[in-house]
Amino acid sequence: MAQSPACPARLPDLSGLDLAALRGIDHPVLAQVIEGMVERVTHPAEILNAFDSGVA
């Protein structure tokens, strides 16, 4: 069984990058996070309604 490469000790600082630059980075987890952020911004009422409907 092949082992995964070790993660670097520190994560890269992405705070200086804008959304367009982040979208240009080819990474599946980052792409999923950005997709979720865009969805929340473009459809905020749907997210809030789903949240409110779970509260009894």
Secondary structure, DSSP 8 states (H G I E B T S, - for coil): --------SS----TT--HHHHHTS--HHHHHHHHHHHHHHH-HHHHHHHHHHT--
